[in-house]
């Protein structure tokens, strides 16, 4: 892949037809009207059936647009609103480089299991044996989220919190699917969780809910953990196929 080309194509231009995802998770279509020399973008505030998109100064929203190489998502902040006659406009400041939705080269298994998201701690500071945590320093635990799909390269989660695109986190994946409400750290039942490092590739509002669609890409998987994930995906895929045949 020509990464320089992707970087150039990620730039937003005047006239681009885009979708903006509001803080409440709704998507609206609009167009880039102007780009200030210092960076901010001017867009018309979109509306649906005469109702303008609810937006205020300081809101964080997402801008979605397409290039020949695929779909891009950019995190934006509303820095100003203005009105010209009956038309409303908003100035957006891009917070980070737009992220391209990668074409997956691995099967995505639709499945739900608990994933504990924690602060990433360098491997040199903890002891992991074959993917099982033996000892670790104190790390901030952010939340226990639910997965939506899994592949050998990453996992998609439904999260309550917003996570920074490009930031690395520690994930503890409970493939045994023991409910978090009844799980205890000392429990020897079921398979132990897998601890992996993963980088956030997207974090956007999930439809019309208070949750977020958070996609993470695994980083530096050991051979053992990679094989464990592959076996789990294959086994669960076969189970789902057998269930469909029985219906």
N, C-alpha and C positions, 0 to 999 in steps of 0.2 A: 504494500500500500504506500502511496506517496503522501507522507504525513504533512509535508509543506503545503500540498494542494488542499488537503482537508482543513488545515489551519486557515488558509486564505478563504475557502468557501464558507467557513464558519462566520465570517464577518457579515453583519447585517447591513443592508443597503436601502437607500430611499426607494420606495415603490414596492418593497417586499410585501407580499400578502402573508400575514401571520395570524396565528391564534394566540390569545393571551388567556392564561388560566388565573381566574380571580382567587382571592384568599379563601372563598367558600367552595372552591373546587370546580366551578363552572368554566367552560371554555367558550370564548367569544372570538369572532373573526374580525380583523381590522387590517389597516395598512400603515406602513411606516411613511409618514408625511415629510419628515425632515430629520437631519442629523446635525446637531450643533458641532462646531469645530472642536469643542472641548469634550465631546463624547455623548452627551445626553441625546436620546431619541424622542422625536415628537410623533405621537400616534393619536388617532381619533379614539375617543372613548366609545367602545362598541355598545350596541344595544340589541336586545332581543324582544320583539313584539312591543317596541316603544319603551321598554324599560332599560335604562342605562346600566351598564355593569357597575356594581357597587364597589367604589374604590376611593381611597383617601390618601393624602400625602403621608409618606412613611411606610405604606404597605409594601410587602414583598410579594411579587407575582412572577409568573413564568411566561416566557415568550417562546412559542414553538413555530419553527419554520422549516422549509425543505430546500435541499440542494440536490444536484444530480447524484451525489454520493450518499444521500440519505437524509434522515430527520435530525434536526438539532434542537436542543433545549437550552435556553439562557435564563439565568436568574437575574431579575431586575428589581429595582426599587423605585417606587413612585416618588419623585422629588418635587413635582409641582403640577397643579391643575390649572387650566385656563378655559375661558369660554369666549367664543366669537359668534355673536348672534345666538342661534339655537344649537350651534355645534360645540361640543365639548372636546377638549384635548387634554392629553397627559404627557408629561415629560418623564421619561424613564432613564435611569442610570444603570448600566450593566455592571453587575457585582462580580462576575467571574467569566472566564472564557467559556463560550458555549460548548456543551458536551454533545457529541454525536452518539445517537443510539446505534450501538454496534450490531452488525449482522451476526447472529449467533451461529457458531459452527458446531454446537452441541445440542442434544435433545434436552428440552425443558420438561421436567416432570412436574405436573400440577399436584401439589401435595402440601398439607398443613402439618407443621410441627413447631415446637417452641424454639426460639433463638434468643439467647441472652446477649445483649449488646453492652460492651464495656469499653472503657478507655484502653487504647492499645499500649501494651508494655513490651519493650524489646525482648526477644527470646533469651538474650543473655542474662536477663533479670528473673527468669522463671525456669522451672524444670518441667519439661513435657516429655513423657516416654510413650512412644507410639501413639501420639495424639491424645493421651490421657494426662490430665493435669495432676502432677504430683505435689507441687508446691508453687506458690506464686505470691508476689508482693501485693499489697493492697492496691486495687484499681477502682476507679469510679464506675459503678454500674448504672447505666442509663435507663434501660427498660428491658422487659421480656416481650418480644414481638412474635408475631405469627408469620410463618412463611406462606407464600402463595405458589411459588414454583422453585425448582432446584435443578441445576445442571452441574457438570463437572467443573465449570468455570466460574460459577457464581450463584447467588440466591436473591430472590425478590421477596421483600418483606412488606407487611402492612404495619407501619409504626405510628405511634402517637406523637413523636417528636420529629423536628426537622433536623436532618443531618447534613453537614457541609460536603458538597461535591468535591472530591479529591482528597478528603480526609480519611485516614486509616483508623479502623476500629478493630476490636477483638470480638469475635463471635463464638459463642458456645452453643453448638447445635445438638438438640436432643432428638436424635432419630428414633428413640424408643417411644416418643410421643406420650410420655408420662405427663399428665396435666401439671402445670406449675403449682397449682394449689395444693397438690398432695406430694410433690417431690421434696425430698430432703437431701442435703449434700452427702450425707453418710450412707444413703441408700445403695445397696449392692444389687438391687433388682434391675433387670433390663440391661441394655448396653450403655456404657459410659458415654458422656457427651464428647463430641469432637471440638477441639479448640483450633480456630483458624484466624488468620489475619485477613481483612478484606477492606477494599477501598470503595467509597461511595461513588457511583457513576450517575445516579439520578436520585432526586428526592422531590416529588411533585405531589400536589394535593390529590387524594384518591377520590375521584368522582365527587359526589355532593355529601361528603362526610367530613369529620374532623380528623381523619387519618391521612397518612402519606404513603404513596407508592415509592418505596426506597429500594433501589437496586444496587447490589454490591458485587464487586469482582474479587475473587479470591487472590491472595498474594502469596507467592513462594510456598506452595503446598509441598510437603514432603511426599515421597513416593508412597509411603504407608497411608497417609491421609487421603491422597488422591485416589488410591486404589479402594479405600473404604467408601468414599463418596461414589465412585463408579459402580461398585458392587451394590450399594444401597439403591442408586437410581435404576440399575438394571433389574434388581429384584422387585422393586415397587412397580416398575413399568410392566413387568410380566404379570404381577398380581392384578393390576388394573385391566390389562388385556383379557385375562381369564374372566374377570367379573363382567366385562362387556359382552363376552361370548355367551355368558349364561343368561343375559337379559333377553 
